[in-house]
Amino acid sequence: MENRSTLLEQKREFTRTRLLDEALELFRTKGYVETTAEDIASAVGCSRATFYLHFKSKSEIMIGILERVWPSVDDSVDEFAAAVAAGLTKDELRVRISNDRAVWSMYAGGLRAFNVAQMVDPEVTKWLESKAARAVERVSRAAPEKIHMSPRVQRTRIVILSRIANGALEMEDSVDCPSSEVVDYLTDLWADLICV
């Protein structure tokens, strides 16, 4: 009986993983708004009912995708906060931004889908804003003595710069602009706020 339960759990996890993988691919290629639960179920080869056994909505599956990538985002934020506290230089910042750009390029089109979902879907927006707020707090607390502005202004600037960075990384694929120029521009923007 225990083996059967384990087998069913494995099958459920396999189906859930396939739904998440196919949803990300469809969000990347077709777009978040245009993709339906039926599209995702069809891509996996299951019914809409199976989709709804695993996810209550398209919002929930997008949050599931984000939950899969968020641990690496959290690790990156912690490393970034530690670097800021240690006295991050502009050259070190450029390397970090370049590395982050390379990571996001693995999700070509995925960042666009994440950004669209955040703009049009209140559930995704709420989830991302709560995660982003904690990340911003960690960075802004890293070295307050090195950042000469009020915490509120600092948090506001970090949020704005984060959105600019997402937009720049997202449009890099669609605009004839070398990635080195995007990295240099983002480095200049961020250096003004956090570099010694």
PASEVEX-979286 format. One record per residue: residue in three letters; z, y, x of N, C-alpha, C in turn. Coordinates in Angstrom, 3 decimals, decimal comma, padded with zeros to 6 digits, always signed. Layout:
% PASEVEX-979286
ATOM|ALA|Z|Y|X|Z|Y|X|Z|Y|X .
...
//
This chain:
% PASEVEX-979286
ATOM|MET|+000,000|-001,200|+000,823|+000,000|+000,000|+000,000|+000,000|+001,260|+000,864 .
ATOM|GLU|+000,768|+001,211|+001,962|+000,847|+002,369|+002,854|-000,512|+002,649|+003,500 .
ATOM|ASN|-001,251|+001,591|+003,891|-002,575|+001,769|+004,480|-003,535|+002,424|+003,506 .
ATOM|ARG|-003,451|+002,031|+002,256|-004,331|+002,612|+001,239|-004,053|+004,104|+001,090 .
ATOM|SER|-002,780|+004,469|+001,070|-002,408|+005,869|+000,977|-002,952|+006,641|+002,175 .
ATOM|THR|-002,817|+006,076|+003,350|-003,311|+006,723|+004,560|-004,827|+006,868|+004,510 .
ATOM|LEU|-005,506|+005,843|+004,042|-006,961|+005,882|+003,922|-007,395|+006,976|+002,943 .
ATOM|LEU|-006,699|+007,085|+001,818|-007,012|+008,140|+000,852|-006,761|+009,525|+001,442 .
ATOM|GLU|-005,669|+009,668|+002,173|-005,372|+010,951|+002,819|-006,444|+011,294|+003,839 .
ATOM|GLN|-006,893|+010,315|+004,605|-007,945|+010,546|+005,593|-009,249|+010,950|+004,911 .
ATOM|LYS|-009,547|+010,294|+003,794|-010,769|+010,619|+003,059|-010,683|+012,049|+002,499 .
ATOM|ARG|-009,521|+012,406|+001,951|-009,330|+013,777|+001,441|-009,495|+014,808|+002,555 .
ATOM|GLU|-008,881|+014,522|+003,703|-008,969|+015,456|+004,839|-010,407|+015,558|+005,344 .
ATOM|PHE|-011,112|+014,435|+005,389|-012,509|+014,435|+005,810|-013,351|+015,286|+004,854 .
ATOM|THR|-013,158|+015,095|+003,558|-013,906|+015,865|+002,560|-013,571|+017,343|+002,664 .
ATOM|ARG|-012,309|+017,669|+002,806|-011,887|+019,073|+002,949|-012,538|+019,708|+004,182 .
ATOM|THR|-012,526|+018,990|+005,292|-013,138|+019,501|+006,520|-014,627|+019,720|+006,335 .
ATOM|ARG|-015,296|+018,780|+005,707|-016,738|+018,932|+005,439|-017,006|+020,134|+004,543 .
ATOM|LEU|-016,176|+020,330|+003,523|-016,346|+021,497|+002,645|-016,180|+022,795|+003,435 .
ATOM|LEU|-015,173|+022,858|+004,294|-014,961|+024,056|+005,110|-016,136|+024,296|+006,054 .
ATOM|ASP|-016,598|+023,246|+006,711|-017,721|+023,382|+007,650|-018,992|+023,846|+006,944 .
ATOM|GLU|-019,300|+023,219|+005,819|-020,516|+023,586|+005,086|-020,406|+024,983|+004,477 .
ATOM|ALA|-019,210|+025,337|+004,013|-019,011|+026,678|+003,456|-019,277|+027,724|+004,528 .
ATOM|LEU|-018,730|+027,527|+005,726|-018,960|+028,485|+006,808|-020,450|+028,598|+007,112 .
ATOM|GLU|-021,120|+027,466|+007,188|-022,565|+027,496|+007,475|-023,330|+028,245|+006,380 .
ATOM|LEU|-022,992|+027,988|+005,126|-023,670|+028,698|+004,026|-023,311|+030,182|+004,015 .
ATOM|PHE|-022,062|+030,517|+004,268|-021,666|+031,926|+004,324|-022,427|+032,639|+005,437 .
ATOM|ARG|-022,638|+031,941|+006,550|-023,374|+032,530|+007,675|-024,844|+032,720|+007,352 .
ATOM|THR|-025,458|+031,724|+006,721|-026,909|+031,762|+006,529|-027,328|+032,401|+005,208 .
ATOM|LYS|-026,579|+032,142|+004,162|-026,954|+032,642|+002,836|-026,192|+033,914|+002,469 .
ATOM|GLY|-024,989|+034,065|+003,008|-024,151|+035,214|+002,697|-022,978|+034,809|+001,831 .
ATOM|TYR|-021,885|+035,527|+001,981|-020,677|+035,200|+001,240|-020,857|+035,398|-000,260 .
ATOM|VAL|-021,379|+036,526|-000,649|-021,525|+036,847|-002,072|-022,499|+035,885|-002,747 .
ATOM|GLU|-023,579|+035,558|-002,056|-024,632|+034,733|-002,652|-024,278|+033,251|-002,738 .
ATOM|THR|-023,349|+032,793|-001,931|-022,987|+031,375|-001,906|-022,037|+031,054|-003,056 .
ATOM|THR|-022,304|+029,952|-003,744|-021,458|+029,526|-004,860|-020,719|+028,237|-004,495 .
ATOM|ALA|-019,720|+027,922|-005,283|-019,001|+026,659|-005,103|-019,964|+025,486|-005,267 .
ATOM|GLU|-020,894|+025,621|-006,177|-021,886|+024,562|-006,392|-022,765|+024,374|-005,152 .
ATOM|ASP|-023,152|+025,473|-004,500|-023,930|+025,383|-003,261|-023,169|+024,595|-002,201 .
ATOM|ILE|-021,892|+024,890|-002,071|-021,067|+024,236|-001,044|-020,928|+022,746|-001,360 .
ATOM|ALA|-020,614|+022,439|-002,612|-020,474|+021,032|-003,017|-021,778|+020,277|-002,788 .
ATOM|SER|-022,887|+020,882|-003,147|-024,191|+020,251|-002,973|-024,496|+019,986|-001,501 .
ATOM|ALA|-024,150|+020,945|-000,634|-024,400|+020,777|+000,800|-023,596|+019,616|+001,377 .
ATOM|VAL|-022,429|+019,364|+000,812|-021,578|+018,259|+001,266|-021,998|+016,951|+000,617 .
ATOM|GLY|-022,662|+017,041|-000,547|-023,043|+015,840|-001,274|-021,964|+015,364|-002,213 .
ATOM|CYS|-021,193|+016,317|-002,733|-020,143|+015,965|-003,690|-020,320|+016,822|-004,944 .
ATOM|SER|-019,489|+016,580|-005,916|-019,568|+017,322|-007,167|-018,762|+018,613|-007,089 .
ATOM|ARG|-019,023|+019,505|-008,043|-018,204|+020,717|-008,144|-016,748|+020,353|-008,415 .
ATOM|ALA|-016,541|+019,300|-009,172|-015,170|+018,859|-009,466|-014,442|+018,494|-008,173 .
ATOM|THR|-015,142|+017,840|-007,248|-014,536|+017,511|-005,955|-014,203|+018,783|-005,184 .
ATOM|PHE|-015,118|+019,754|-005,225|-014,844|+021,039|-004,579|-013,540|+021,612|-005,119 .
ATOM|TYR|-013,412|+021,621|-006,455|-012,232|+022,231|-007,080|-010,957|+021,399|-006,927 .
ATOM|LEU|-011,080|+020,151|-006,553|-009,895|+019,371|-006,200|-009,280|+019,885|-004,892 .
ATOM|HIS|-010,138|+020,402|-004,020|-009,691|+020,860|-002,700|-009,435|+022,369|-002,637 .
ATOM|PHE|-010,229|+023,125|-003,371|-010,135|+024,594|-003,332|-010,269|+025,141|-004,744 .
ATOM|LYS|-009,387|+026,081|-005,096|-009,424|+026,648|-006,448|-010,563|+027,637|-006,634 .
ATOM|SER|-011,065|+028,193|-005,508|-012,075|+029,244|-005,610|-012,797|+029,405|-004,285 .
ATOM|LYS|-013,841|+030,199|-004,319|-014,555|+030,555|-003,101|-013,630|+031,347|-002,178 .
ATOM|SER|-012,775|+032,173|-002,747|-011,796|+032,929|-001,951|-010,919|+031,974|-001,156 .
ATOM|GLU|-010,446|+030,941|-001,811|-009,539|+029,994|-001,161|-010,229|+029,249|-000,027 .
ATOM|ILE|-011,513|+028,928|-000,190|-012,197|+028,226|+000,902|-012,437|+029,177|+002,075 .
ATOM|MET|-012,707|+030,463|+001,796|-012,847|+031,422|+002,895|-011,524|+031,572|+003,630 .
ATOM|ILE|-010,428|+031,632|+002,895|-009,110|+031,715|+003,540|-008,853|+030,444|+004,361 .
ATOM|GLY|-009,288|+029,306|+003,860|-009,173|+028,056|+004,625|-009,934|+028,123|+005,940 .
ATOM|ILE|-011,114|+028,714|+005,920|-011,899|+028,893|+007,148|-011,156|+029,818|+008,107 .
ATOM|LEU|-010,658|+030,918|+007,570|-009,930|+031,873|+008,407|-008,661|+031,250|+008,989 .
ATOM|GLU|-007,978|+030,417|+008,214|-006,775|+029,751|+008,718|-007,096|+028,842|+009,901 .
ATOM|ARG|-008,303|+028,294|+009,916|-008,701|+027,436|+011,041|-008,889|+028,239|+012,321 .
ATOM|VAL|-009,405|+029,456|+012,225|-009,662|+030,248|+013,431|-008,486|+031,146|+013,798 .
ATOM|TRP|-007,566|+031,379|+012,858|-006,509|+032,364|+013,102|-005,575|+032,014|+014,258 .
ATOM|PRO|-005,234|+030,746|+014,515|-004,374|+030,478|+015,669|-004,960|+031,009|+016,985 .
ATOM|SER|-006,275|+030,922|+017,154|-006,871|+031,467|+018,386|-006,829|+032,991|+018,373 .
ATOM|VAL|-006,929|+033,603|+017,191|-006,792|+035,060|+017,087|-005,373|+035,459|+017,458 .
ATOM|ASP|-004,387|+034,742|+016,928|-002,986|+035,024|+017,256|-002,726|+034,903|+018,758 .
ATOM|ASP|-003,274|+033,851|+019,379|-003,106|+033,680|+020,827|-003,721|+034,857|+021,580 .
ATOM|SER|-004,895|+035,266|+021,151|-005,577|+036,394|+021,790|-004,777|+037,680|+021,635 .
ATOM|VAL|-004,194|+037,893|+020,458|-003,369|+039,084|+020,219|-002,143|+039,063|+021,121 .
ATOM|ASP|-001,495|+037,907|+021,247|-000,319|+037,808|+022,114|-000,679|+038,098|+023,572 .
ATOM|GLU|-001,813|+037,545|+024,029|-002,263|+037,800|+025,400|-002,587|+039,280|+025,588 .
ATOM|PHE|-003,220|+039,867|+024,583|-003,584|+041,276|+024,651|-002,337|+042,155|+024,690 .
ATOM|ALA|-001,358|+041,852|+023,839|-000,111|+042,617|+023,822|+000,599|+042,515|+025,167 .
ATOM|ALA|+000,614|+041,319|+025,759|+001,241|+041,146|+027,076|+000,499|+041,946|+028,148 .
ATOM|ALA|-000,821|+041,977|+028,056|-001,615|+042,742|+029,024|-001,353|+044,242|+028,873 .
ATOM|VAL|-001,233|+044,709|+027,638|-000,924|+046,119|+027,399|+000,442|+046,444|+028,004 .
ATOM|ALA|+001,416|+045,581|+027,777|+002,766|+045,804|+028,311|+002,777|+045,803|+029,838 .
ATOM|ALA|+001,893|+045,018|+030,435|+001,833|+044,924|+031,898|+001,053|+046,084|+032,521 .
ATOM|GLY|+000,423|+046,904|+031,695|-000,332|+048,036|+032,235|-001,816|+047,740|+032,355 .
ATOM|LEU|-002,421|+047,312|+031,288|-003,839|+046,957|+031,231|-004,710|+048,087|+031,777 .
ATOM|THR|-005,609|+047,745|+032,698|-006,549|+048,743|+033,225|-007,837|+048,705|+032,410 .
ATOM|LYS|-008,648|+049,716|+032,573|-009,913|+049,787|+031,837|-010,844|+048,631|+032,225 .
ATOM|ASP|-010,877|+048,266|+033,492|-011,724|+047,141|+033,917|-011,245|+045,825|+033,299 .
ATOM|GLU|-009,932|+045,640|+033,252|-009,388|+044,430|+032,622|-009,691|+044,417|+031,126 .
ATOM|LEU|-009,625|+045,576|+030,517|-009,945|+045,689|+029,093|-011,399|+045,317|+028,844 .
ATOM|ARG|-012,298|+045,799|+029,697|-013,727|+045,484|+029,555|-013,941|+043,967|+029,593 .
ATOM|VAL|-013,266|+043,277|+030,516|-013,394|+041,816|+030,621|-012,886|+041,152|+029,340 .
ATOM|ARG|-011,754|+041,617|+028,819|-011,197|+041,048|+027,584|-012,160|+041,219|+026,416 .
ATOM|ILE|-012,703|+042,416|+026,274|-013,626|+042,678|+025,164|-014,876|+041,824|+025,314 .
ATOM|SER|-015,373|+041,697|+026,521|-016,545|+040,864|+026,763|-016,265|+039,410|+026,405 .
ATOM|ASN|-015,088|+038,911|+026,789|-014,708|+037,531|+026,452|-014,562|+037,349|+024,949 .
ATOM|ASP|-013,939|+038,322|+024,267|-013,802|+038,244|+022,809|-015,164|+038,243|+022,142 .
ATOM|ARG|-016,082|+039,058|+022,658|-017,436|+039,115|+022,114|-018,099|+037,743|+022,237 .
ATOM|ALA|-017,906|+037,101|+023,365|-018,496|+035,779|+023,572|-017,933|+034,758|+022,587 .
ATOM|VAL|-016,624|+034,838|+022,316|-016,012|+033,916|+021,353|-016,592|+034,142|+019,964 .
ATOM|TRP|-016,669|+035,424|+019,530|-017,190|+035,703|+018,197|-018,666|+035,349|+018,076 .
ATOM|SER|-019,416|+035,387|+019,195|-020,840|+035,051|+019,114|-021,046|+033,586|+018,740 .
ATOM|MET|-020,018|+032,740|+018,978|-020,110|+031,347|+018,544|-020,163|+031,258|+017,020 .
ATOM|TYR|-019,647|+032,289|+016,350|-019,655|+032,331|+014,894|-020,754|+033,265|+014,404 .
ATOM|ALA|-021,893|+033,259|+015,085|-022,988|+034,173|+014,727|-023,191|+034,146|+013,216 .
ATOM|GLY|-023,102|+035,279|+012,603|-023,200|+035,386|+011,151|-021,873|+035,183|+010,453 .
ATOM|GLY|-020,957|+034,471|+011,086|-019,651|+034,228|+010,482|-018,830|+035,497|+010,390 .
ATOM|LEU|-018,892|+036,329|+011,419|-018,152|+037,582|+011,407|-018,646|+038,477|+010,276 .
ATOM|ARG|-019,953|+038,490|+010,067|-020,515|+039,259|+008,948|-019,961|+038,743|+007,627 .
ATOM|ALA|-019,910|+037,422|+007,478|-019,378|+036,827|+006,244|-017,906|+037,176|+006,072 .
ATOM|PHE|-017,120|+037,134|+007,166|-015,702|+037,495|+007,094|-015,551|+038,951|+006,649 .
ATOM|ASN|-016,364|+039,829|+007,240|-016,282|+041,256|+006,902|-016,670|+041,519|+005,448 .
ATOM|VAL|-017,729|+040,858|+004,981|-018,152|+041,024|+003,583|-017,075|+040,495|+002,647 .
ATOM|ALA|-016,535|+039,318|+002,951|-015,485|+038,742|+002,105|-014,293|+039,685|+002,028 .
ATOM|GLN|-013,952|+040,294|+003,155|-012,818|+041,223|+003,164|-013,106|+042,446|+002,287 .
ATOM|MET|-014,349|+042,870|+002,225|-014,689|+044,060|+001,433|-014,772|+043,782|-000,069 .
ATOM|VAL|-015,213|+042,582|-000,443|-015,496|+042,331|-001,860|-014,516|+041,403|-002,562 .
ATOM|ASP|-013,668|+040,737|-001,801|-012,816|+039,715|-002,397|-011,347|+040,089|-002,196 .
ATOM|PRO|-010,657|+040,505|-003,263|-009,265|+040,948|-003,128|-008,322|+039,908|-002,517 .
ATOM|GLU|-008,532|+038,622|-002,818|-007,652|+037,591|-002,257|-007,822|+037,482|-000,743 .
ATOM|VAL|-009,074|+037,530|-000,287|-009,352|+037,466|+001,151|-008,822|+038,727|+001,819 .
ATOM|THR|-009,031|+039,870|+001,181|-008,542|+041,145|+001,720|-007,037|+041,095|+001,917 .
ATOM|LYS|-006,324|+040,637|+000,902|-004,857|+040,569|+000,978|-004,412|+039,649|+002,109 .
ATOM|TRP|-005,044|+038,491|+002,238|-004,688|+037,540|+003,289|-004,935|+038,147|+004,667 .
ATOM|LEU|-006,133|+038,706|+004,862|-006,471|+039,290|+006,162|-005,591|+040,484|+006,500 .
ATOM|GLU|-005,313|+041,322|+005,518|-004,486|+042,498|+005,784|-003,075|+042,110|+006,203 .
ATOM|SER|-002,529|+041,060|+005,606|-001,183|+040,641|+006,010|-001,196|+040,101|+007,438 .
ATOM|LYS|-002,210|+039,330|+007,792|-002,324|+038,802|+009,158|-002,590|+039,931|+010,148 .
ATOM|ALA|-003,476|+040,829|+009,791|-003,835|+041,940|+010,684|-002,648|+042,870|+010,895 .
ATOM|ALA|-001,861|+043,102|+009,856|-000,702|+043,988|+009,986|+000,274|+043,441|+011,025 .
ATOM|ARG|+000,491|+042,127|+010,997|+001,393|+041,532|+011,992|+000,816|+041,627|+013,396 .
ATOM|ALA|-000,496|+041,447|+013,522|-001,137|+041,550|+014,834|-001,040|+042,965|+015,379 .
ATOM|VAL|-001,283|+043,948|+014,520|-001,207|+045,345|+014,945|+000,206|+045,689|+015,389 .
ATOM|GLU|+001,197|+045,205|+014,657|+002,594|+045,455|+015,031|+002,894|+044,891|+016,412 .
ATOM|ARG|+002,404|+043,687|+016,687|+002,671|+043,072|+017,994|+002,060|+043,881|+019,126 .
ATOM|VAL|+000,831|+044,366|+018,919|+000,186|+045,169|+019,964|+000,882|+046,517|+020,102 .
ATOM|SER|+001,197|+047,166|+018,988|+001,788|+048,503|+019,064|+003,207|+048,479|+019,636 .
ATOM|ARG|+003,916|+047,350|+019,490|+005,258|+047,234|+020,061|+005,241|+046,806|+021,521 .
ATOM|ALA|+004,077|+046,412|+022,024|+003,988|+045,850|+023,371|+004,494|+046,805|+024,440 .
ATOM|ALA|+004,117|+048,047|+024,333|+004,522|+049,019|+025,357|+004,523|+050,416|+024,768 .
ATOM|PRO|+005,434|+050,667|+023,833|+005,418|+051,973|+023,170|+005,599|+053,139|+024,126 .
ATOM|GLU|+006,294|+052,908|+025,248|+006,497|+054,001|+026,198|+005,216|+054,389|+026,930 .
ATOM|LYS|+004,219|+053,488|+026,925|+002,959|+053,780|+027,607|+001,942|+054,430|+026,674 .
ATOM|ILE|+002,225|+054,383|+025,397|+001,293|+054,939|+024,419|+001,938|+056,188|+023,839 .
ATOM|HIS|+001,381|+057,336|+024,162|+002,000|+058,621|+023,842|+001,527|+059,167|+022,499 .
ATOM|MET|+001,969|+058,527|+021,450|+001,698|+058,998|+020,092|+002,687|+058,302|+019,173 .
ATOM|SER|+002,810|+058,824|+017,986|+003,772|+058,223|+017,059|+003,320|+056,813|+016,683 .
ATOM|PRO|+004,266|+055,933|+016,344|+003,889|+054,567|+015,951|+002,899|+054,544|+014,782 .
ATOM|ARG|+003,066|+055,454|+013,841|+002,160|+055,475|+012,680|+000,738|+055,822|+013,110 .
ATOM|VAL|+000,590|+056,844|+013,947|-000,740|+057,228|+014,437|-001,327|+056,087|+015,272 .
ATOM|GLN|-000,491|+055,486|+016,078|-000,935|+054,388|+016,916|-001,451|+053,223|+016,068 .
ATOM|ARG|-000,680|+052,818|+015,054|-001,113|+051,720|+014,178|-002,418|+052,069|+013,479 .
ATOM|THR|-002,520|+053,304|+013,002|-003,740|+053,733|+012,319|-004,935|+053,624|+013,254 .
ATOM|ARG|-004,779|+054,087|+014,496|-005,879|+054,032|+015,452|-006,244|+052,592|+015,785 .
ATOM|ILE|-005,253|+051,716|+015,917|-005,546|+050,313|+016,220|-006,332|+049,676|+015,077 .
ATOM|VAL|-005,931|+049,946|+013,840|-006,654|+049,383|+012,690|-008,095|+049,894|+012,673 .
ATOM|ILE|-008,279|+051,191|+012,868|-009,623|+051,769|+012,862|-010,457|+051,167|+013,993 .
ATOM|LEU|-009,893|+051,100|+015,185|-010,632|+050,541|+016,312|-010,961|+049,065|+016,090 .
ATOM|SER|-010,069|+048,324|+015,458|-010,346|+046,915|+015,162|-011,541|+046,787|+014,220 .
ATOM|ARG|-011,585|+047,642|+013,228|-012,721|+047,590|+012,290|-014,017|+048,016|+012,961 .
ATOM|ILE|-013,928|+049,019|+013,826|-015,120|+049,432|+014,581|-015,602|+048,271|+015,455 .
ATOM|ALA|-014,660|+047,608|+016,122|-015,021|+046,481|+016,986|-015,685|+045,372|+016,173 .
ATOM|ASN|-015,121|+045,030|+015,019|-015,739|+044,003|+014,165|-017,146|+044,403|+013,766 .
ATOM|GLY|-017,311|+045,660|+013,354|-018,629|+046,135|+012,958|-019,613|+046,105|+014,104 .
ATOM|ALA|-019,179|+046,522|+015,288|-020,062|+046,530|+016,453|-020,477|+045,119|+016,834 .
ATOM|LEU|-019,532|+044,192|+016,828|-019,845|+042,810|+017,168|-020,751|+042,185|+016,112 .
ATOM|GLU|-020,528|+042,534|+014,861|-021,347|+041,995|+013,772|-022,783|+042,475|+013,878 .
ATOM|MET|-022,988|+043,769|+014,136|-024,346|+044,316|+014,131|-025,089|+044,071|+015,429 .
ATOM|GLU|-024,412|+043,593|+016,443|-025,057|+043,347|+017,723|-026,281|+042,450|+017,577 .
ATOM|ASP|-026,210|+041,485|+016,665|-027,336|+040,573|+016,452|-028,518|+041,256|+015,787 .
ATOM|SER|-028,249|+042,274|+014,969|-029,325|+042,860|+014,171|-029,896|+044,149|+014,749 .
ATOM|VAL|-029,274|+044,700|+015,765|-029,736|+045,958|+016,351|-030,141|+045,682|+017,788 .
ATOM|ASP|-031,236|+046,300|+018,205|-031,710|+046,108|+019,570|-030,832|+046,911|+020,527 .
ATOM|CYS|-029,670|+046,337|+020,840|-028,708|+047,001|+021,709|-028,098|+045,944|+022,619 .
ATOM|PRO|-028,245|+046,099|+023,922|-027,690|+045,096|+024,835|-026,179|+044,950|+024,649 .
ATOM|SER|-025,700|+043,723|+024,751|-024,271|+043,482|+024,550|-023,429|+044,256|+025,552 .
ATOM|SER|-023,958|+044,499|+026,743|-023,183|+045,253|+027,735|-022,904|+046,673|+027,244 .
ATOM|GLU|-023,840|+047,267|+026,507|-023,615|+048,608|+025,962|-022,556|+048,592|+024,863 .
ATOM|VAL|-022,565|+047,559|+024,054|-021,551|+047,421|+023,007|-020,179|+047,273|+023,665 .
ATOM|VAL|-020,090|+046,408|+024,664|-018,825|+046,185|+025,358|-018,348|+047,478|+026,024 .
ATOM|ASP|-019,254|+048,202|+026,684|-018,868|+049,464|+027,341|-018,350|+050,482|+026,330 .
ATOM|TYR|-019,028|+050,597|+025,196|-018,615|+051,562|+024,178|-017,240|+051,207|+023,611 .
ATOM|LEU|-017,047|+049,931|+023,278|-015,756|+049,500|+022,749|-014,652|+049,678|+023,789 .
ATOM|THR|-014,971|+049,426|+025,036|-013,983|+049,614|+026,109|-013,547|+051,073|+026,176 .
ATOM|ASP|-014,509|+051,988|+026,100|-014,163|+053,417|+026,145|-013,268|+053,809|+024,975 .
ATOM|LEU|-013,571|+053,311|+023,785|-012,762|+053,628|+022,617|-011,329|+053,101|+022,756 .
ATOM|TRP|-011,200|+051,825|+023,131|-009,882|+051,219|+023,245|-009,090|+051,769|+024,426 .
ATOM|ALA|-009,780|+052,077|+025,525|-009,087|+052,559|+026,734|-008,339|+053,858|+026,447 .
ATOM|ASP|-008,898|+054,682|+025,597|-008,256|+055,942|+025,252|-006,885|+055,722|+024,618 .
ATOM|LEU|-006,722|+054,613|+023,945|-005,485|+054,328|+023,235|-004,469|+053,561|+024,063 .
ATOM|ILE|-004,936|+052,573|+024,840|-003,971|+051,618|+025,398|-003,960|+051,469|+026,899 .
ATOM|CYS|-004,891|+052,067|+027,625|-004,923|+051,839|+029,070|-004,083|+052,851|+029,811 .
ATOM|VAL|-003,541|+052,408|+030,960|-002,746|+053,305|+031,790|-003,662|+054,079|+032,722 .
//
